[in-house]
Amino acid sequence: MKITSVKGTNDYLPNEVEIRDYLQNEILQTYVANGFEHITTPAIEDIENLDKSEGGDNLNLIFKIMKRGDKLDKAIASGVTSKNENVLADMGLRYDLTLPLSRYFANNKEKLSLPMKCIQMDRVYRAERPQKGRLREFVQCDIDIIGSDSKDSEVELILTTTKALKRIGMKNFKVKINDRRLLRAFLSNCGFKDEDLDSVCITFDKMDKIGLDGVKAELVEKAFDEAAITKFTDFLTGVSSPSEISLESVEAILEDKTPADSLKYIINTVKEMTAGDDNAFDVVFDLSLVRGQGYYTGTVFEVESIDFKGAIAGGGRYDNLIGKFLGQQVSAVGFSIGFERIFSILMENGVDAKSRPERIAIMYDEGEVVKAYKIAEKYREEGKSCSLYLKPKKMGKFLGKLEERGYKGFVNVSNGEDISFFGEDK
């Protein structure tokens, strides 16, 4: 039998779990302090819910759970091909926490008050091709506000999420923001057809990597309307990055100013509320920001680490997803911290788990367990973490392992109750 974890999943050593617990607890405490309430949902969802969730490319990454017993036999008997494999599955593992939250709200709305401000911190699953930064099982840390169409919800989510990031040591970042309504209106104004907009957005999103010439070449390769491509690229001429495009320049060519007004309010309010902070962050308009999920309907945002290059959090408004369950629109907006990306960064660059208790080993001989336990209890009452160990034959080697694992020292019960700290003469 194989001893390694399944590709795309990880085993975590005790010291790694301690750091993960510390980071998640710091994030959770920040969320709770800002008025959000913790909920949980099952990892398994009905396959129909997952398939109809408008999750973009994630719909191709769902881990499906086969039917069981007679239901499976009947499904197999009906004939299965690669095109109708869904007849074999009736459930699947969640690929994010937003779809389960939408179902949760629809199921429990009579017990909930609006606006609902909730926290979800849990594992999600995607059938990714495993590689650095892409796991099949990973943790997301979400906050959502349901039942409010106010732009203040976006402001609150941005401020709370950035507080949490700062608290765990991610301080040098910027928040990028866009509105899908504005982006789609801009592309339509250029002459692209409605059915082509998603594909154009995917190409536009690559501009930072392939430049304007690369974007134009890919749009031509996709055989979009030549006049639309020309109008689009003419607008971007002289721009090396989408972040250089001003909100005002886009607003000027659009009839509906509502999305632009919404973005200006969010950006200006966040800047006003963070002015003077020692670790203030920049909030910038980015016309190319799309986010992958198809369920986003308006504002989308992303936190980009400047030191470590890349997104560490993201989210947006999804006003139609809950309506798929209830048959009526319910406003909703959420922000998710990419926990695994941050954990990887901090492990590579050092993380100080400040809240962890000092760890001490209580070493005793046969017959000394009662005495050892009483000593351990004494130090536990002082806030230390104490583990009891029978003295091994190779004491020095064992103590070296404990020191590597983060223990601060040990008590040799045979010699008394005093702690011998590592780094001191033993």
Secondary structure, DSSP 8 states (H G I E B T S, - for coil): ---S--TT-----HHHHHHHHHHHHHHHHHHHHTT-EE----SEEEHHHHHTS--GGGGGG--EEE--HHHHHHHHHT---TTSGGGGEEEEE-SSSHHHHHHHHHHHGGG--SSEEEEEEEEEE-----BTTB-SEEEEEEEEEES---THHHHHHHHHHHHHHHHTT--SEEEEEEEHHHHHHHHHHHT--GGGHHHHHHHHTTHHHHHHHHHHHHHHHTT--HHHHHHHHHHHTT-SSGGGS-HHHHHTT-S--HHHHHHHHHHHHHHHHHTT-TT--EEEE-TT---S-TT--SEEEEEEETTTTEEEEEEEE-TTTTHHHHSS---EEEEEEEHHHHHHHHHHH----TT---EEEEEE-TT-HHHHHHHHHHHHHTT-EEEEEE--SSHHHHHHHHHHTT--EEEEGGG-S--EETTS--
